[in-house]
Amino acid sequence: MVVFTNSLNGLRIKTWARPTKGFVRGVLFQHVIMKNVQNPIVIDQNYCPGNLGCPNQDSGVKISMVTYQDIQGTSASEVAVKFDCSRKNPCRNIRLEDVKLSYMRQPATSTCNNVVGSAGGIVVPASCLKKGLVLLAKRGMGNGDEVQNKQVIFRDYYVSGLPKESDLILNAATIELKVPEGSKAVLLKNLYLSCDPSMRVRMKKLPDSASYLPSFRPGSPLYGFGVAKVLDSGHPDFKEGDLVCGLIGWEEYTIIQDSKRVGMLTKIQFTDVPLSYYIGILGIPGLTAYVGFYEICAPKKGEYVFVSAASGAIGQLVGQFAKLMGCYVVGSAGSNEKVDLLKNKLGFDEAFNYKEEKNLAAALKRYFLEGIDIYFDNVGGKMLDAVLTNMRLHGRIAVCGMISQYHNLDEPEGVHNLMSLIVKRFRMEGFVVSDYFHLFPKFLELMRQHIKEGKMVYVEDISKGLENAPAALVGLFHGRNIGKQVVLVSEE
Ligand SMILES: NC(=O)c1ccc[n+]([C@@H]2O[C@H](COP(=O)([O-])OP(=O)(O)OC[C@H]3O[C@@H](n4cnc5c(N)ncnc54)[C@H](OP(=O)(O)O)[C@@H]3O)[C@@H](O)[C@H]2O)c1
């Protein structure tokens, strides 16, 4: 919490009115108390003291993605929020969330010139809403009830490092609970969100070809796989009350207008299992484990299988598939609690805590005296390198993921032991689950049967409440999740 007392200025962004290629982007002002402050919130894009050297020039500085969140207190000037941006170069994506400033015990006022953005929650002063800022829900035009829509906003691209909670902003927007008249949109109440390691990759600006998933958009909610309930629909394939699974926003409600994205929603037909299973064992992680193990690894009874990140969403399923196949299975995980889970609940033959091993290749040798036939790789990096020297003749490696590298894609760790590929003539193949969506019906039938017959155990880590979603996502990269990490946004 920051407190300004009796000062002339509060939160001020001031840029010179001169041609420039500069920009101010991705600023968060949060938790500030103003006590009798002149000009508590100001963006002055056309600052030119005494009109010296810059008469009538527009500022070239681009200002975007500035969020004012939880700013409270008293203003010493009647106008407490003043946005003065250039006509040629309006300030974009300026957000006011829960701004409550009073002047002489009345709500203070605001002025807005050439500013585009949004306001949500209780915004006082609200005068800017008429000029430039829009109340998020007013876009709906559908005459429904307007409610708060909590969101997890992606702040901005960054290149290296682990994701942090501060890279995500909790936002209180509002939304109208009705699709626009005559549209084919679908309005969803979000129930469960899936936390996926690949979301870190999407926090970096990548050319479309560099990743199999598009990057997130700064200033917009994260999105990923989730389970939701249809509240309203203009689309012939969906009706109120339908339960669906697909790509949804990290927010309480999502309206999907784009017909391509609506087409990617799948109706949930069987509700005899927990709904969260559709983003786990019966969803993308389940299909990934199934495809990677059966299609890429082509397993045979009695083979020696190693799985990394073995207690996670995918790893736990791969290990159980391997056991059903009659293989010997060893898993690695990052804590003794997880090792215990692997051996005593998920049926792995052996497991070890890789963080306690000084020499990974030696650790693998301990469990695979005759070498590894199949490695299901979820982590890449040092573990992959250690596996390479332990592979058996004609083995297979399914390269599913490389979570150890996602935070440093520009300078990934090198893999050194590739000579083994020649000596041991094994196959190493990467795969992306979306290439195998046609197998989904077959997979679903098999998995439902396995669950019904009690052949598969499934461990979930459910974090309750959207406000805990950033911590849940970040936790994946520290191994805090035990099992599939899910966020419960709302009970049905
Ligand atoms: N190819 C595809 O189509 C596809 C589809 C979905 C997912 N994936 C990939 O599959 C992998 C597993 O995903 P998931 O959803 O099942 O995740 P998960 O295993 O449930 O969660 C991630 C786990 O990775 C481990 N980890 C984190 N940082 C690590 C590091 N630096 N080195 C080693 N391990 C680390 C942690 O477990 P520990 O405590 O064991 O360290 C963490 O719990 C990911 O790489 C993901 O990107 C691929």
The ligand as an SDF file (V2000), in Angstrom:
LIG
                    3D

 48 52  0  0  0  0  0  0  0  0999 V2000
    2.9330  -32.5950  -26.8040 N   0  0  0  0  0  0  0  0  0  0  0  0
    1.7210  -32.2060  -26.4570 C   0  0  0  0  0  0  0  0  0  0  0  0
    0.7890  -32.1780  -27.2560 O   0  0  0  0  0  0  0  0  0  0  0  0
    1.4820  -31.8040  -25.0410 C   0  0  0  0  0  0  0  0  0  0  0  0
    0.1750  -31.5790  -24.5610 C   0  0  0  0  0  0  0  0  0  0  0  0
    0.0040  -31.2270  -23.2250 C   0  0  0  0  0  0  0  0  0  0  0  0
    1.1210  -31.0960  -22.3890 C   0  0  0  0  0  0  0  0  0  0  0  0
    2.3520  -31.2900  -22.9000 N   0  0  0  0  0  0  0  0  0  0  0  0
    3.5560  -31.2120  -22.0530 C   0  0  0  0  0  0  0  0  0  0  0  0
    3.5630  -32.3220  -21.1780 O   0  0  0  0  0  0  0  0  0  0  0  0
    4.3220  -32.0190  -20.0040 C   0  0  0  0  0  0  0  0  0  0  0  0
    3.5240  -32.3940  -18.7560 C   0  0  0  0  0  0  0  0  0  0  0  0
    2.3840  -31.5610  -18.6730 O   0  0  0  0  0  0  0  0  0  0  0  0
    1.3310  -31.7310  -17.4840 P   0  0  0  0  0  0  0  0  0  0  0  0
    0.1400  -30.9400  -17.8500 O   0  0  0  0  0  0  0  0  0  0  0  0
    1.2020  -33.1700  -17.1570 O   0  0  0  0  0  0  0  0  0  0  0  0
    2.0740  -30.9840  -16.2850 O   0  0  0  0  0  0  0  0  0  0  0  0
    2.2800  -31.5260  -14.8110 P   0  0  0  0  0  0  0  0  0  0  0  0
    3.2420  -32.6530  -14.8650 O   0  0  0  0  0  0  0  0  0  0  0  0
    0.9710  -31.7710  -14.1730 O   0  0  0  0  0  0  0  0  0  0  0  0
    2.9370  -30.2770  -14.0810 O   0  0  0  0  0  0  0  0  0  0  0  0
    4.2140  -29.8810  -14.3730 C   0  0  0  0  0  0  0  0  0  0  0  0
    5.2650  -30.6180  -13.4990 C   0  0  0  0  0  0  0  0  0  0  0  0
    6.5250  -30.4910  -14.1160 O   0  0  0  0  0  0  0  0  0  0  0  0
    7.5280  -30.5960  -13.1490 C   0  0  0  0  0  0  0  0  0  0  0  0
    8.5320  -29.5520  -13.3600 N   0  0  0  0  0  0  0  0  0  0  0  0
    8.3640  -28.2160  -13.2560 C   0  0  0  0  0  0  0  0  0  0  0  0
    9.5130  -27.5650  -13.5600 N   0  0  0  0  0  0  0  0  0  0  0  0
   10.4200  -28.5370  -13.8380 C   0  0  0  0  0  0  0  0  0  0  0  0
   11.7990  -28.5090  -14.1890 C   0  0  0  0  0  0  0  0  0  0  0  0
   12.4630  -27.3560  -14.3390 N   0  0  0  0  0  0  0  0  0  0  0  0
   12.4220  -29.6860  -14.3830 N   0  0  0  0  0  0  0  0  0  0  0  0
   11.7610  -30.8650  -14.2370 C   0  0  0  0  0  0  0  0  0  0  0  0
   10.4650  -30.9500  -13.9040 N   0  0  0  0  0  0  0  0  0  0  0  0
    9.8020  -29.7970  -13.7010 C   0  0  0  0  0  0  0  0  0  0  0  0
    6.8720  -30.4460  -11.7880 C   0  0  0  0  0  0  0  0  0  0  0  0
    6.8210  -31.7150  -11.1660 O   0  0  0  0  0  0  0  0  0  0  0  0
    8.0440  -32.2610  -10.2540 P   0  0  0  0  0  0  0  0  0  0  0  0
    7.6740  -32.0040   -8.8380 O   0  0  0  0  0  0  0  0  0  0  0  0
    8.0860  -33.7020  -10.6000 O   0  0  0  0  0  0  0  0  0  0  0  0
    9.2680  -31.5130  -10.6500 O   0  0  0  0  0  0  0  0  0  0  0  0
    5.4620  -30.0150  -12.1230 C   0  0  0  0  0  0  0  0  0  0  0  0
    4.5330  -30.4780  -11.1810 O   0  0  0  0  0  0  0  0  0  0  0  0
    4.6490  -30.5380  -20.1050 C   0  0  0  0  0  0  0  0  0  0  0  0
    5.9650  -30.4010  -20.5820 O   0  0  0  0  0  0  0  0  0  0  0  0
    3.6570  -30.0270  -21.1310 C   0  0  0  0  0  0  0  0  0  0  0  0
    4.0880  -28.8660  -21.7820 O   0  0  0  0  0  0  0  0  0  0  0  0
    2.5540  -31.6460  -24.2070 C   0  0  0  0  0  0  0  0  0  0  0  0
  1  2  1  0
  2  3  2  0
  2  4  1  0
  4  5  1  0
  4 48  2  0
  5  6  2  0
  6  7  1  0
  7  8  2  0
  8  9  1  0
  8 48  1  0
  9 10  1  0
  9 46  1  0
 10 11  1  0
 11 12  1  0
 11 44  1  0
 12 13  1  0
 13 14  1  0
 14 15  2  0
 14 16  1  0
 14 17  1  0
 17 18  1  0
 18 19  2  0
 18 20  1  0
 18 21  1  0
 21 22  1  0
 22 23  1  0
 23 24  1  0
 23 42  1  0
 24 25  1  0
 25 26  1  0
 25 36  1  0
 26 27  1  0
 26 35  1  0
 27 28  2  0
 28 29  1  0
 29 30  1  0
 29 35  2  0
 30 31  1  0
 30 32  2  0
 32 33  1  0
 33 34  2  0
 34 35  1  0
 36 37  1  0
 36 42  1  0
 37 38  1  0
 38 39  2  0
 38 40  1  0
 38 41  1  0
 42 43  1  0
 44 45  1  0
 44 46  1  0
 46 47  1  0
M  CHG  2   8   1  16  -1
M  END
$$$$
